[in-house]
């Protein structure tokens, strides 16, 4: 989930991951009350790695 936050010195609101809220609050950001939206993951998934068999270099 993403959390919408605002800062007194910044005009635009931001969305941060729920786990990052504490870090942003330490920097003066405040949670916009009752406004939690699902996080959008625009980044592509990391590629899957293949298992190497023993003896393969």
KOLTILO-600040 format. One record per residue (C-alpha): residue number from 1; residue in one letter; x, y, z. Coordinates in steps of 0.05 Angstrom, whole numbers. Layout:
BEGIN
{NUM, "a", {X, Y, Z}}
...
END
This chain:
BEGIN
{1, "x", {0, 0, 0}}
{2, "x", {22, 71, -14}}
{3, "x", {11, 128, 34}}
{4, "x", {-1, 199, 11}}
{5, "x", {42, 250, 48}}
{6, "x", {51, 326, 48}}
{7, "x", {105, 374, 72}}
{8, "x", {96, 446, 93}}
{9, "x", {153, 469, 48}}
{10, "x", {130, 429, -14}}
{11, "x", {68, 446, -55}}
{12, "x", {56, 376, -84}}
{13, "x", {37, 314, -45}}
{14, "x", {76, 250, -53}}
{15, "x", {60, 176, -47}}
{16, "x", {109, 131, -9}}
{17, "x", {110, 58, 10}}
{18, "x", {77, 44, 77}}
{19, "x", {143, 18, 104}}
{20, "x", {177, 85, 90}}
{21, "x", {128, 129, 127}}
{22, "x", {169, 133, 191}}
{23, "x", {231, 156, 153}}
{24, "x", {192, 211, 117}}
{25, "x", {159, 233, 182}}
{26, "x", {228, 244, 212}}
{27, "x", {241, 292, 154}}
{28, "x", {179, 333, 168}}
{29, "x", {129, 298, 122}}
{30, "x", {59, 286, 148}}
{31, "x", {9, 232, 128}}
{32, "x", {-54, 258, 93}}
{33, "x", {-109, 230, 137}}
{34, "x", {-148, 170, 111}}
{35, "x", {-116, 170, 42}}
{36, "x", {-83, 103, 31}}
{37, "x", {-82, 79, -41}}
{38, "x", {-55, 14, -70}}
{39, "x", {17, 21, -92}}
{40, "x", {30, 16, -166}}
{41, "x", {91, -22, -186}}
{42, "x", {114, 8, -251}}
{43, "x", {183, -23, -248}}
{44, "x", {191, -89, -285}}
{45, "x", {203, -151, -244}}
{46, "x", {275, -173, -235}}
{47, "x", {296, -227, -283}}
{48, "x", {295, -297, -255}}
{49, "x", {363, -329, -248}}
{50, "x", {378, -399, -272}}
{51, "x", {407, -451, -227}}
{52, "x", {476, -474, -244}}
{53, "x", {491, -546, -244}}
{54, "x", {554, -571, -212}}
{55, "x", {612, -571, -259}}
{56, "x", {585, -513, -301}}
{57, "x", {633, -454, -308}}
END
